[in-house]
Amino acid sequence: MYWFKKILANSNNKTETALGIETLGGIMTPIINEGENLPIRKAQIFSTAEDNQPIVSIRIMQGKKDMALSDCILIGEFEVLDIMPAPRGVPQIEVLFDVNEKGAVNVTARDKSTGKKFKYNVKGEKILSKKDFDDYADETKDDSNEEGESSNGVDTGFFVDNKGHIITNFHVVSKSKNKTKILFEHEEIQAKLISYDENLDLALIKIKTKNKDFIKFSNNTPKKAQNILVAGYPYGKAISDDLKITSGTINSLKGILNDTSMLQIDATINPGNSGGPIVDKESGCLVGVATAKLSKDFTKKNFGEESENTNFGIKSSQVKDFLDANNVEYKITNQKLKVSELEKSTVFIFS
């Protein structure tokens, strides 16, 4: 076990990287930070993201504070099972990291309502030394630069009023916070993070520059087989700086694990589409916010087949509630789609 201690801590017996878990929105939430003295025991309380969610996956990550999840390393995972039915956010799952003086890492998740415990022991070979971790991060960054702008750097958002308020995904801005910029009328403009909802994966940002065009809402609820358009900037400027618009239909009014705050669509979504508007093809009114796609690797592993265009969005009703909570007025209308309006309402986001 001495070798394990050596790679996790420095000569002063302090941790050199952070340990935490993946949380909703694609971020790494540290539980043990860099510079902590060993031995150490620290815990945090987490909850469910959906109503009546029976299982929570605990994905153990090694990284650094405020680091994007994609730059962290997965060092172990396990599940909390048999969670009692309850509204999302009600169950309390205590996740405890226990690192002894020799550097052995044990993670325990306890369902506080039932007392059930689920444990995972991280194997020594899974954790990288600080040098190896930094080399890995540099290599990842170099690969990203060679491939052009990645989805971590450029995503999508859209105006919801003429006062500079923009909606996007929380995971788009979670790393940069108030360093986010947008490209508007060929100028890079600093945006301020006003509010966010980690569970819904929504964020509200604002620019000082006033805009004319914005996405409107309707009082109609989404329907299966409804024709929709998805607007965004997949792959950033590596392809072009022109807004890309794909078409499709609503396949389901529920998301993964029967999440009723989401809907499933078959319009193409690629890296960089995150945070972009999903609008009705006839009216141009908001139907949802593009947020995720089911990867081919996942479906191949779990179902034996690669999925085609199994994508998800956050329902516009959730966006309305989010804007109401933040005292942002939006417009309800019945109109005809104007592609030029959609183009001027949708923006590049640099995170």
Beta strands, then each sheet from edge to edge (+ up, - down):
strand 1: 18-23
strand 2: 27-32
strand 3: 40-46
strand 4: 56-63
strand 5: 73-80
strand 6: 93-99
strand 7: 105-111
strand 8: 117-121
strand 9: 154-159
strand 10: 165-168
strand 11: 181-184
strand 12: 187-190
strand 13: 192-197
strand 14: 202-206
strand 15: 227-232
strand 16: 244-252
strand 17: 262-265
strand 18: 277-280
strand 19: 286-293
strand 20: 311-315
strand 21: 346-350
sheet 1: 2+ 1- 4+ 5-
sheet 2: 3+ 6- 7+ 8-
sheet 3: 12+ 11- 21+ 9- 10+ 14- 13+
sheet 4: 15+ 16- 17+ 20- 19+ 18- 15+
end
